[in-house]
Amino acid sequence: MPVTIIAVLLLLMIQLQDMRKMAMVLLTAPLGLIGVSIIMAAFRIPFGFVAMLGVIALAGMIIRNSVILVVQIDQDVAAGVAIVDGHPSRPRCDGCVPSY
C-alpha cells in the first residue's frame, strides 16, 4: 500500500507539475467518503472487503476527474479565456440583472 501511494503521488506530481495542484486534487478524494459513510450508515451496509474496493475505486474516479478539471482550467487560462464565476463559457454580464 505505501508503494502504491508513493506511485500515485509521483504520477500526480509529474502530470500536474505543481505541489499545490497535487494537494488540491488529493484533498478532493476524502470528500467522497462523506457520501459513502452517509449511504452505508443509512442502509446499514457493513464495510467489508467489497465496500473497501468500491471506496478505493471511487477515490480513483474522483482524483481522475479532478486532474482533468485542473488541466482544463490551466489550458483555458493559458489560452486567455476569461473564467467568470467558475465557468469559462459563461457570458460576462457586468451590471445586468438576472431574469428568472
Backbone bond lengths (Angstrom), bond angles and torsions (degrees), N, CA, C in turn:
res aa  C-N    CA-C-N  psi(-1)  N-CA   C-N-CA  omega(-1)  CA-C   N-CA-C  phi
1 M - - - 1.455 - - 1.532 111.68 -
2 P 1.347 119.25 -44.45 1.469 118.29 178.37 1.533 113.10 -61.73
3 V 1.322 116.77 -36.23 1.466 119.97 178.72 1.532 109.65 -65.18
4 T 1.313 117.31 -39.54 1.457 121.61 178.59 1.518 110.89 -64.58
5 I 1.321 117.62 -43.46 1.469 121.16 179.29 1.524 110.29 -63.43
6 I 1.330 116.92 -42.68 1.464 120.27 178.18 1.525 110.50 -63.45
7 A 1.335 116.98 -39.90 1.470 120.45 178.59 1.526 111.07 -64.42
8 V 1.322 117.77 -41.55 1.466 121.16 178.42 1.517 110.23 -63.90
9 L 1.330 117.60 -44.91 1.462 121.13 178.32 1.520 111.56 -61.25
10 L 1.316 116.50 -42.47 1.458 120.89 179.68 1.528 111.20 -64.13
11 L 1.325 116.30 -45.27 1.467 119.68 179.87 1.530 112.02 -65.38
12 L 1.331 116.88 -39.33 1.462 119.26 177.18 1.527 111.20 -65.16
13 M 1.326 116.80 -39.72 1.458 120.17 179.34 1.523 110.97 -65.52
14 I 1.319 116.98 -39.97 1.466 120.46 178.00 1.527 110.17 -65.49
15 Q 1.314 116.98 -43.39 1.454 120.53 -176.03 1.531 112.45 -72.32
16 L 1.321 117.70 -43.63 1.462 120.73 -174.60 1.528 112.76 -90.38
17 Q 1.320 118.49 -24.15 1.457 125.21 177.36 1.528 113.53 56.06
18 D 1.316 116.64 33.23 1.461 121.29 178.24 1.524 108.37 -160.55
19 M 1.327 115.84 131.04 1.464 119.98 -179.10 1.525 111.93 -67.63
20 R 1.329 117.43 -36.90 1.471 119.86 179.87 1.521 111.38 -64.67
21 K 1.329 115.87 -43.52 1.470 119.31 179.14 1.529 110.55 -64.98
22 M 1.330 116.04 -39.43 1.458 119.45 178.40 1.528 110.68 -63.29
23 A 1.329 116.26 -43.03 1.465 119.79 178.98 1.522 110.92 -64.37
24 M 1.336 116.75 -40.03 1.457 120.33 179.57 1.531 110.88 -63.52
25 V 1.321 115.93 -42.39 1.469 119.98 178.93 1.530 110.15 -65.00
26 L 1.317 117.20 -42.97 1.466 120.10 -178.83 1.525 112.54 -68.65
27 L 1.326 117.20 -29.79 1.458 119.95 -179.88 1.530 113.10 -75.38
28 T 1.330 117.80 -11.23 1.467 119.24 176.75 1.530 111.98 -80.88
29 A 1.322 117.77 -25.87 1.465 120.81 -176.85 1.525 113.39 -61.97
30 P 1.331 120.50 -44.16 1.470 118.99 179.80 1.531 113.96 -64.97
31 L 1.323 117.22 -17.83 1.465 118.97 178.56 1.530 111.32 -64.90
32 G 1.322 117.04 -27.28 1.455 120.45 175.99 1.512 112.40 -66.37
33 L 1.322 116.66 -26.24 1.464 120.44 178.98 1.528 112.25 -65.20
34 I 1.321 116.38 -27.05 1.464 119.43 178.07 1.526 109.73 -61.56
35 G 1.318 115.67 -50.83 1.462 119.88 179.90 1.515 112.55 -64.83
36 V 1.321 116.13 -41.46 1.466 120.30 179.30 1.524 110.12 -61.46
37 S 1.313 116.80 -45.51 1.468 120.85 -178.43 1.525 111.71 -63.13
38 I 1.327 116.32 -43.84 1.469 119.91 -178.90 1.520 110.97 -63.95
39 I 1.329 117.04 -47.61 1.471 120.35 -177.99 1.526 111.19 -66.19
40 M 1.335 117.30 -43.65 1.463 119.35 -178.83 1.522 111.22 -67.14
41 A 1.321 117.89 -35.05 1.463 120.48 177.75 1.527 110.67 -72.33
42 A 1.332 116.84 -39.18 1.464 120.30 -178.62 1.525 111.50 -64.56
43 F 1.323 116.83 -38.52 1.461 120.39 -178.48 1.527 112.67 -98.86
44 R 1.323 117.37 7.28 1.461 123.82 178.64 1.533 112.42 51.73
45 I 1.331 114.71 47.98 1.460 121.67 178.92 1.525 108.19 -91.74
46 P 1.327 118.49 128.22 1.467 119.43 179.24 1.533 111.23 -71.55
47 F 1.312 115.53 147.65 1.460 120.85 179.73 1.521 108.42 -89.16
48 G 1.323 115.16 87.97 1.464 121.04 -179.04 1.511 111.19 -101.85
49 F 1.318 114.68 -162.43 1.464 120.94 -177.00 1.519 111.63 -65.89
50 V 1.321 117.07 -43.61 1.462 120.82 -179.29 1.522 110.51 -64.97
51 A 1.324 116.60 -40.19 1.463 119.95 177.56 1.527 110.56 -64.71
52 M 1.329 117.20 -38.02 1.464 120.26 178.08 1.531 110.72 -64.68
53 L 1.329 117.39 -40.57 1.464 120.25 175.92 1.522 110.88 -62.51
54 G 1.325 116.84 -39.11 1.460 120.64 177.71 1.519 112.42 -64.50
55 V 1.321 116.98 -39.80 1.469 120.91 178.46 1.528 110.36 -66.36
56 I 1.316 117.53 -40.42 1.467 120.62 177.79 1.525 110.19 -64.68
57 A 1.327 117.26 -41.61 1.463 120.80 177.81 1.526 110.92 -64.85
58 L 1.328 117.06 -41.16 1.460 120.89 177.52 1.521 110.94 -62.11
59 A 1.323 117.40 -43.18 1.469 120.86 178.01 1.525 110.33 -61.37
60 G 1.321 117.27 -39.75 1.464 121.14 177.36 1.516 112.30 -62.49
61 M 1.330 116.88 -42.65 1.468 120.11 178.91 1.520 111.58 -67.14
62 I 1.322 116.62 -38.80 1.465 120.46 178.65 1.525 110.20 -64.52
63 I 1.317 117.07 -43.73 1.461 120.83 178.91 1.527 110.42 -64.52
64 R 1.322 117.20 -43.02 1.472 120.25 178.85 1.515 111.01 -59.78
65 N 1.329 117.48 -46.30 1.461 120.72 -179.91 1.525 111.45 -65.58
66 S 1.318 116.87 -35.77 1.463 120.37 178.10 1.528 110.92 -66.24
67 V 1.319 116.69 -40.98 1.467 120.38 178.08 1.526 109.93 -63.05
68 I 1.322 117.14 -44.65 1.466 120.61 179.04 1.525 110.25 -60.07
69 L 1.313 117.51 -43.82 1.460 121.65 -179.97 1.527 111.69 -64.35
70 V 1.325 118.16 -44.51 1.461 121.68 -179.29 1.528 110.31 -64.55
71 V 1.325 117.56 -43.29 1.462 120.98 179.39 1.530 110.36 -64.71
72 Q 1.326 118.03 -40.88 1.465 121.35 179.11 1.526 110.98 -64.35
73 I 1.309 117.02 -41.47 1.467 120.30 178.02 1.523 110.07 -63.86
74 D 1.325 118.01 -42.16 1.465 120.99 177.60 1.523 111.52 -61.19
75 Q 1.333 116.89 -41.57 1.461 120.57 179.00 1.529 110.81 -65.82
76 D 1.320 117.74 -39.93 1.460 120.78 179.37 1.519 111.58 -66.74
77 V 1.325 116.61 -40.75 1.469 120.32 178.43 1.529 109.84 -65.52
78 A 1.346 117.26 -41.11 1.461 120.77 179.14 1.527 111.66 -65.86
79 A 1.337 117.01 -30.98 1.463 120.95 179.32 1.524 112.18 -82.30
80 G 1.324 117.07 -6.30 1.453 120.33 178.14 1.508 114.69 85.57
81 V 1.322 116.95 16.50 1.454 120.71 178.52 1.524 108.64 -73.91
82 A 1.323 116.25 128.59 1.463 120.25 179.15 1.520 109.18 -73.98
83 I 1.303 116.36 121.63 1.457 120.59 179.23 1.520 107.21 -97.37
84 V 1.329 115.79 112.16 1.458 122.17 -177.42 1.520 108.70 -114.35
85 D 1.309 116.67 124.66 1.457 122.79 177.84 1.524 112.15 54.38
86 G 1.323 116.85 37.25 1.452 120.85 173.13 1.511 115.54 82.84
87 H 1.321 118.52 1.55 1.457 119.82 -179.94 1.514 109.34 -135.69
88 P 1.334 117.93 123.87 1.461 119.57 -173.75 1.525 114.99 -69.65
89 S 1.310 118.91 -25.45 1.464 119.88 -175.60 1.522 112.84 -97.50
90 R 1.309 116.97 5.54 1.463 119.78 179.65 1.524 109.27 -75.11
91 P 1.333 118.71 131.15 1.463 119.64 -178.45 1.519 111.34 -67.31
92 R 1.304 115.06 142.92 1.458 120.78 -178.87 1.524 108.23 -84.34
93 C 1.310 116.11 134.08 1.462 121.00 -177.70 1.520 107.70 -141.14
94 D 1.315 116.06 90.23 1.456 120.65 178.34 1.510 109.34 -83.74
95 G 1.314 117.20 116.92 1.460 120.91 177.55 1.508 114.57 85.57
96 C 1.308 118.62 2.25 1.455 120.44 179.46 1.513 110.46 -81.10
97 V 1.293 116.09 150.06 1.461 121.77 175.95 1.518 106.46 -101.41
98 P 1.344 117.74 122.36 1.459 118.13 -179.33 1.522 111.92 -65.57
99 S 1.317 115.08 139.92 1.471 119.00 177.98 1.508 108.62 -100.77
100 Y 1.322 114.51 123.76 1.467 119.57 -178.38 1.500 110.14 -106.39
